[in-house]
């Protein structure tokens, strides 16, 4: 049964503030997720709107554990909107709403009593443009992920989590001797990995990536792609990309969207070599898009 997501006016946050734990029911168990304990995400009749305009039109799609799923399609087809619905970021846009179900191992993240903070802790997001907090050090940028989710940790525990997250993002060896320097002073590729470390610090079960390499040079892109391949052993990954070669390199499965609808999904090799829908073939061969 679908339900509307009620939205309210929000102001973009540029600096994190500690978030008090809520009294609502968490979306997922609170315990730390063990390596390999990734989650299945299932979309059921998902629809998303901006005002009265329907951008995502009844999508049914499942993202499997320990796999990377690429979402491809032309600009404006609803890829990013669909992904933002998965961790309820879509509703932060004034006038935006969603209907349908998003199930995290069977739990509807839009269900009654669900804690939105818990949803976003379990389902992390990496955006197109690296967005480290500009006034914060490298260390504090990663620790901010813990503070934003209301985690209460002692100093030594926080330090361990920060180091673990930076190692997980493949950044520790590059920054371990300058943790107090501004995060904004890193290169673009390092900033993106810093943002991934910030996401990893809260032990997510799913990571959503919205064109994470579009602003990066080829060398930085390669490092992010190598990191994605390592991370899928621990988390379920969904990546939106316009780069067909990137989808072919990193994705186990690929879904093609057009005009807000899911046209086809399957193993990446099959989507790029023997798609079942002629519209998919036209897109992947560059005839439109």
N, C-alpha and C positions, 0 to 999 in steps of 0.2 A: 504494500500500500504506500503510495507516494505521499509526500507532505511538503508544503512550502517551507523554505528556509527564510525566516524573518530576519530582515537586516535592519541596521541602524547606521546613522551617519558616523563615520570614523575619521580621525585625523591621522595621516601617516606618522609613524613613530620613527624618529631619527636616532634617538638614544634609548637604550633599554632601561626599564624600571623594574625592580623586583616585583614579582607577581605573587600575590597571596594564594594559597591553595583554595580552590572553590569547594562548595559543599555538594556539588552535583556528582553523579555517578561517573567514574572514569570510563573512557571508551575501551581501555585495554587494561590488563593487569599491571600493577605498578612496579612489579619486580623487574630487575634488569634482564634484558633479553640475552640469552646465551648465543655465542657464535653459531650461525647456521639456523637459528630459530626465526627464519623469515616468515612473512605472513602473506596470505592470499588476499587480494583486493578484488572485489567483484562489483561491477556497476550494473544496476538493473533499471532499465527504462529511465536513464538519467537525462534530464532536460535542464537547460540553464538559460536564463533570461537576463537581458539588460532592459529594464522597463518592460514594455510589451514585446520587444523584439526577441525572438527565440534564436539563440546562438548554437545550442547543443540540442539535438532533436531525437531523443529517445534511444540512447546508446546502451547496449548490453555488451559488456566486455570484461574479461577476467585477466588479471595480472598474476602470474604464477610465481611462487617463491623461488629464490636462487636463479632468477632469470632477469635479463634486461629486455624490456619491451620498448621499442621505438614507436613514436607516434609521428607519422608523416602526413603531409597534405599541403595544399597551397595556403598562402597567407589569408587569414580571415575565415578559415574553415572550421574554427572552434577548438583547435588542438589545445591551446593554452588555457582556454576557458574550462574545458573538460578536466584538465589536470588540476587546475585550481579548485575545482569542486571536490576533489578527492580528500583534501585536508581542510575544506571549508574556508579557504581563502577567498573564494569567489564572493561570498556574502559580505566581505569587508568593503566591496565597492558599492557606493550609494546607488540604490535602485536595482541592484542585482539580486537575483534569487535563483534557487534551484529546486527541482522536484525529482522524485525517484529515490533510489536507495544506493548507498555506497557501503558495502559490507567489508569490514576488516575481520577476516576469519569468522564470518557469520554475524558480527556485531554491526548494526547499522549506525554509522557515525552521525547520521541525522536523526537518530531516534530520540525519544523523550528522555530528559535527564542526562544527556551526554555532556561531558565536560569538554568544551572546545579546546582548552589548553592541553588536555590529555590527548586529544586527536592530533594536534600539531606537534606534540612531543613524539608520538608514535609514527607520524607521517611527516617527515621533514621535507623542506623545500629549498632548492638551489635555483636562483634566478638567472636570467640571461646575462645581466650585468653584475659583476662582483660588487657586493655592497657591504664591505667592512665598515664598522662604526668609525667615523673619521677621527674622533678625538680619543680613541681608545688604543691601547697598546696591543700588540699581537696576542699576548697572554689574555688580556681582558676581553678581547673580541671573542675568543673561544669560551672563556668562562661566562660570558654574557648569555650563551645558550642555556647554561644551567640556571642562571638567575632569572631569565625570562620565563622559564617553566616552573618557577617557584621552588626549585630544589634547594634544600637546606643541607649544606655540606661543610665540614670543617676545612680549614685551609689546606692541610696536607692532602685530604681526599680530593679537593678541587684541583690541586696541582697535579695529582696523578691522573685525573680525568682529562685535564688539559693536555698533558704530555701524550696520553694514550690517543686522544683525538687527533693531535698533530701528527703522530706516527701513522695513524690510520689513514690520514689524508696525504701521506707521503711528503710531509713538510718539515718534520722535526729536525732532520739533519741540516736543513737550510736555515733554520731560524732559532735553533736552541740556544745560541749565544747572544741573541738580541731580542729576547721576549718582551722587553720593556720598550722597545722602539714602536712607533706608530704603525698600525696595520696598514694604513693607507700608503705607507712608504714602500710596500712590496710591489713587485711587478704584477701585471694583470693576471698572469697565470697563477702566481703565488697567492694573490688576493682571492681568486676563485677557490683554490684549495683551502685557504683560510676559512672561507665561508662554508666549505664542505666540512672542515674540522669543527666549526661551530655547530653544525647540524649533527655530526657524529657524537658530540660530547654528551648528548642527552639519550644516547642509545636508541636511535629510531629503528623501527622495524621495516619501514618503507621510506625510500628517498625519491622524490619527484624532482626532475631536472628540466627546466624550461630553457632550451637552447643554451646550455651552459658554456659552450665553446664559441659562440658566434662572434664574440668580441676579442678572441684570442688568436695569437699567431700559431703557425703549424706546430712548433715545438711544444708550446704550452698545451695545445689541443691534444697532442700525443700523450702528454703526461696525464691529462684528465681522463683520456680514454683508457689508459693503462690502469688508472685508479678505479674507474668504473668496473673493469673486468675483475679487479681484486675485491671490490666491495660487494659484488653480487653473491659471493659466498656467505655473506652475513646479512644482507638486506635485499628486499625486493626493490627493483629499480625501474622507474618509468622515465623515459627521456623524450622530450619533444625536440625534433630537429628538422631543419630544412636541408641538411647536408645528407644526400643519398649515400655517399661513400661512408660517412660516419655511421649511419644506421647499419650499413652492411658490415662494418667492422665490429661494432660493439653489441648489436642487438641479437638476442636469441629468437625473438618474435618481433614482427612489425605489423602495425595497424595503420591502414590508410583511411583518412577522413576526407570528406568532400561535402561542402555546404552543410556542415553541422551533423552529418550522418557518418556512421561507420560503414565503409564500403566493403572492406575485406581485412581479415587478420589471419596470420599464419606464420610458419617458420620463415625467417628472414630470407633464406636462400630461395624459397618458393615464391615469395612475394616479388623478388627482383628478377627471377628467371622464368617462372611459369605461373603468373598470377591468374586467378580464375575470372576476374572481372576486367573487361577491356578498358575501363576507366583507370584502373590501377596500372595497367600496362602503359597507357598513354602518359600517365604522370611520371612513372619511374624512368621512362625512356625520354623524358623531356619534351613531350609534345604540347604540354601546357603546364602551368604552375608559375 
